[in-house]
Amino acid sequence: MTVEVFKTNVTDSADATWLLSCIHARFPEYKTNFALDDCDRILRVQCNTGFVHTQAIIRLMSDSGFSAIVLSDDDNNGGNDPSSWPHTVLELLG
C-alpha cells in the first residue's frame, strides 16, 4: 500500500468533489479524500495495488486550474495512516 499526501489550493467542496471524480476516472484503484478544513487543504491518495503516480496527480490538478505539492512525512505529521483520515462526504472509495 502506498499513500501520498498533497498540499492543494482547493477551497470549494464542489471543486473537491469534481477533482476526486477526475482522479477516480483516471485511477479507479485509488482511494482519495480531501481535508479542506486543514490549513494545507490536504488531498490524500492511497493505492493498494502499486504506487501513487504523484506527477500524474499534480498534472491533473494543474490542468484543472489547481495546484498540488507532495508533502513529506515531516510536513504532514504521520497523516499517511488511512485510519486517521477524516471521513467526509468528499471521500471517494474505489
N, C-alpha and C positions, 0 to 999 in steps of 0.2 A: 504494500500500500504506500502510495506517495501522496503527500499533501503539500500544496503551495499556498501561501498567503500573500495577497496583493494589497497594497495601499492604492485606493482609487479616488477619483473626484466625483463619483456618483452621489447625488444628493436626493434624488427623487425616487420614490418606491416604484413608480410606473416604469421609469428607465431601468431600474434594477431588475424588475420582472422581465422586461423585454430582453435585456442583456443575458439573463440566465437562460431564457429560451433560445437565444442565438448560440450560446455556448453548448447547451444540451443538443441542439440540432447538429452541430459540428462534431461534438464529442459525447455521444449518448451514454458512454460508460462513466462519465464524470458525475460526481455529486457535488453540488455547488450551493453556496449561500452568501448573501451579503449581510453585513452588520453595519447598517447605515448610522446607527446611534454611536458607533465607535468614532473617535476623533480622526482615525485614518480611513474611515468608510471602507472597511475590510471586505474583500472578496476572498472566500476560501474555496479551494478546488481540491477535491480528493479523487484519486484514481486507484481502484483496487486491482486493475489488470496490467499495470505498467507504470509509466511516469506521466506527469503532467507536462504538456507541451507549453512551457511558460511563454516562449516567444510568440506562439500562435495566439495565446490568450491576450498578450499585450497588443499584438497587431489587430485582433478582432475588436478590442476595446478602442484602440486608436482609430481604426476605420469607422467606428461608430460615434466618434467625437468625444471619447473619454480617455483618461489616462489610467494606467495601471503600472505599478512598480512592485517587483518582488521584494517582500520583507524577509530579512534574515531571522533566524530563531531568536537572536538577541533583541530584535525590534519588536517581535510580537509576543514575547514572554511566554513561550510554550503554547501558543494558540493552535498548534498543529494537531492537538488531540481532538478528534471529531466529537468525542463525548462532551467536550466543553463548549461546543458551538452553540449559539443561541438557536432555539427552534422557533422560527418565524414563518410568517406567511410567504416570505420571499425564498424559503428553502425549496430547492428543486432536487428531488431524489430520483435518480435514474431508474 
